[in-house]
Amino acid sequence: MKVFHFHFGKDGGAETFFVHLIGALGRREVEQLAVIRKQRAWRTKIAPYAEIIESNFRNLSIDRLALPLKVRALAREHQPEAIMSWATRGSRLMPPYRAGITLSRLGDYPTHLGYFRNTDVLICNTPGIADHVRRIGWTRGVEVISNFTATEPVPPAARTDLNTPADAPVVMAMGRFVKRKGLNILIEAAALVPDIYLWIAGDGEELPALEALVAERGLAHRTRFLGWRQDTRPFVAAADLFVMPSFHEPLGNVILEAWAQKRPVISTRSEGPSWFMTDEENGLLVPIADKDALAGAISRLLTDASLRRGIAEAGHKALIDRFSEEAVAGAYLDLFKRRPAWR
């Protein structure tokens, strides 16, 4: 089986899943070609499993004109069973193709359907996204296939490496530093909980504002900005609990990564977590942008060891039952074999 991928993302949860899926399909002997941005840090991770073409594919570039011609020629030559684009920019590159199935994978809510004129099936990683595309007029195929993450536990990072006392309560968060991730609310909540240390992994445009807020709230001595890490798992494993404070989160890959390390999770009631998390069972859910509720949930978990253990165990079980590599890779392989009935 041959599959082409078009992916022009940078760094984040969607890119992490892209790397995971490329590896899972490669281990199942799928031949793959991936068109990606230049100089991606995760390029080496997919290189063993896919032929790689690097391109900027920007509006004002030679690639914007030449790349569509190149991928059409490659599709005619190799006749892949499936061509799969990732998000909206990749979908703009999708050629007209009738020898196999064309797919666009969505990890967020598109504003319109013009990106997908050559797409047979939209793959949505939550039911909410699937409902949205139908609501705005999509009439072709829709499939809901969620993400998976690596499930093996890893040794925790040494807290001393981050100038953190061994017995201090540590709260971990990670993601792109953009406003919708709600990291400012987490900082505000941390200021209300005495003695906790806050580890935040990631980078982005909001870093100066977040650093300023940390200083303003007097948290500089117990906040650690970890930067962008290729492997965050050791830091998650070393924390006492994980928080995802997003205002808008279609899925929440970081929650799955925390569950893999058997960490208890607190999340806002954003779209994705509200679908796959059950409050008081495999996590604690709090209102969006409510620093007091978030601080209360952090304090509750830190003071109740039994609750922490129970929530962590239930989260890990949900990960294995619903978000395993075997189940998700199998669903993609089945989809790649289909031929659209509406042609």
N, C-alpha and C positions, 0 to 999 in steps of 0.2 A: 504494500500500500504506500502511496505517495501523497504527501500533504504539503501545500505551500502556506506560509504565514506572512502577513504584513503587520508589523508592529512598530509604531513610532513613539512609544512612550519613553519616559525618562527613568525615574526611579520611584518606586512605591509599591503598594500592595499588588496592583495589577501586573507590574513587571515581575514581582516575586512569583505570582501564579503562572505567568507566561514561562518562566524558567522551569518551574516544577512540571508543567504540562509537556513542554518540549522533552524533558528528561524522561517522563513517564511513557510517552509515545515512542521515544527512541529505544527504551528498554523493551518495548513490545515490537521492535523491528520495523517501525514505520520510517520510511525514507522522508526526510523533511528538508525544505528550503525555507529560510527565514530572512526576510527583508527588514532590517532594523536601522535605527539611527546610528550615526558614527560614534565611536569611542564610548560605548556603553560599558560600564564596569562589570556587568554580568555577562558580557559576550563570551568570556572563557568558559562559563558554566554551560552554555548551550552548544559550544563548538564541537564537543564530542558527538552530538546527536543531530546536527543539522548543517547543511551547507549555508553559508551566511553571505548575504549581500548587504553592504552598508550604504546608506543613502540619507541625505537630509530631507528630501522631498518637501521643500518649502516652496511657497508661492513664487518667490523671485529667485529661482535657481535653475540650472540646466537640468538637474535631476527631475524637476517638476514636469519637464517636457519629455525627457529621455526615458525615465523609469517606467512609465506606463507601457511604452513600446517594448521595452526589454522584458517586462513580466508577461506580456501577451505572447511574445515569441517563446519564452520559456514554457508557458502553459501549453502552447501548441506542440512543442518538442517533447515534453515529459508526460503530458496527459495525466496530471494528478487526479486522484479520486476526489479530493476536496481542496478548495482554496479558502483559507480562513483569514479574515481581517480582524484586527483588534481595535475596538473603539472607532471613533468617527474618522480620524485622519487616515487610518489604514483602510477604511471602507471606501474612501475616495479613490484609492488605487485599484479597487477590485475591477478586473476586466470582465467584459461579457464572456461567459464561458458556459458551454453546454455539454462538455464531455464528462463532467462530474458535478458535484454539489458546491455551491458557494455559500459561505457562512460568515456572519459578522457577530463577534462576541462582544457583549455589552456588560460593562461593570458599573454603569451609571445611566441616568435617565437622559436620552437624547432630546434635543429641543425640537427637531423635525426629522422627517424621514428621507429627505433628499440625499443624504449620505449613502443610502442603501439601494440605489436604483438597480445595481447588478447583483444583489444579494437574494438568495433563495430563502434562507432561514436565519432569523435572529436568535442567537443563544444568549439568554439572560441569566445572570447568576443569582437572581432572586425572583420570586413571583411578583413582587411589586413592580419591577422593571418590565416584566412581561405584560402585566395589566396596563401599564403606561403606554407601551408601544401600540397595543391594540386600541386603546382609547384615543390615540391621536391618528389612527387610520391604517395601521399595518394590517394587511389581509393575507400575507403569505405565511410561511411557517414560523412558529415560535417554539422554542424549547427552553426549559429551565434546567440548567446544569450548574451546580454550585462549584466552589473552589475546593481544593484540598491543600494541605500543607504537610511538611515533614513531621512525622509523629514521634520520632525517637527522642527520648530525653537526652540532654547533654549535661556535662558537669557545669555547675554554676561558676560564674566569674568571681574572682576574689574581690571582696568589697574594699579591701585596702588599696587596690589599684585605682579606685575612684575616691580615695580619701573619705571613706564612709565607715563608721564604727561597725564592728561585727554584730553588735546587739541592737543596732538602730532599726526601727521599722522603715522599710524601703517600699516606696510606691513607684511603679514603672509605667511609662507611657512612651509611644513612638508613632512616627508618621511624618508626612510632609508638613512643614511649618507654614500652613496657610490658615486663613481665618476660620474656615469651616471645620477645622479639626478641633476647635474649642480648647486649645491648650491654655489659653488665658484663663478660662474658667477653672481648669485644674489647678493652676497656680494660685488663683484666688481661694480655692477650697483648701489647698495645702497650708495657706496662711492661717486658716482657722483650726488646724489640727496640730497641736504642739508636738515637737520633737521628730516628726517624720522627715525622712530624706526623700527627695524627689529626683528620680533619674528620667531624663527625657532624651530619647534617641531620635535623630533625624536632622533635617536642615531645610531651609527655605526662606522665603522673603520675609516672614514674620519673626525671624530670629532676633533682630535688634529690638523689636517691640516686646518680645517675651523676656529678653534679658533685662530690659528697662523695668518691666513689671516685677520681675524677681527682686531686683534691687529696691524698688519702691516699697515692696511688701516685707522687706527685711529677711529675705529667704536665701540670699546669696551663699551663706555659709552651709546651707543644707540642700542646695539644688545643684545637680550635675547635668550639664548639656553634653551628651555623649558624641554628638556629631553623627554623620551618616555611617552606619556600620554594615558591612557585607553580611555579617552573621550576628543577629541580635539575641539569639537563643540563650547564650550563657548569661546575659544580663537579665533577661526575663526569668531564667531559672534562679538567679540570685536574689530576686525581689520577693517581698512578702505578698504583694498583690499587684494586679495590673488594672489600669484604668483606660477606657476609651471615651473621651469627653466630646465626641464630634457633634456638631449641629446637624450635619447631613452625612450619612454613611450608607451607601447602597448595600454593602455586605459587612465588611469589617474583618479583613484577613488577619489583622493583628490579634483579634480575639482567638482565632483558631490557633495562632502561634503560641499564645499564652496557655491555652488549653493543652497544647502538646507538651508543655513543660509543667503541667499540673498546677498552674497558678490560678487562684480565685480571681474572677473578673468582675469589675463594675463597669457598666456602660450606660450611656444615655439611651433614651427610648427613640433612637434614630431608626431609619427604615430597616436596614439589614438585621441588626441585633434584635429588634422587636419581632422579627420573623423567626429566628432560630434560637433565641435565648428565652428561657422561662424564669421570670423573676422569683427569687427565693429558692430556686431549684438548682440551676446551673450557672447562676450569676445574680447580681443585684442590678436592677434597672432604675435609673433616676431620671427626672425630667430634664429636658435639654436646657442648657444655660442656667442651671440652678446651682450656684456654688454652695449654698447651705445644705441642700439635699445631698450633693456629692460629698461634702465634708462629713455629713452624718453617716453616709454609707461607708466611707473610709474608716471612720472611728469605730463603727460597729464591727467591721471585719477584723480590724486590728486587735480588738478586745475580746473577740469570740473565736477561739482556736477551733472549736468544734464546727462552727459555721464555715470557717475558712476551709477546713478539710472536706466537709460535705459538698460545698459548692465546687471546689477544685476537682473532686472525684467525679461529680456529675458532669462537669464540663468536659473532662477527658473522655468520658463514656460517649457523650454526644459527638465529639470529634471522631472517634473511631466508628461509631454507628452510621454517621451521616456524611462525613467528609473525608472518607478514605481514598487513597490513590486508586485502589482497585475499582471502586464503584464509579468514580468520576472518569477515569481513563476509559473504562468500559463503555460508559455512556457516549463519550466522544467517538470511539471506534465504531459503535453502532450507527451513529449519525453520519459518519463519513461514508458509509456504505449505501446510504439512501439515495434515491433519485426523485426529485420533486414531481408530484403528480400533476401540478398545474401547468407544466410546460407543454 
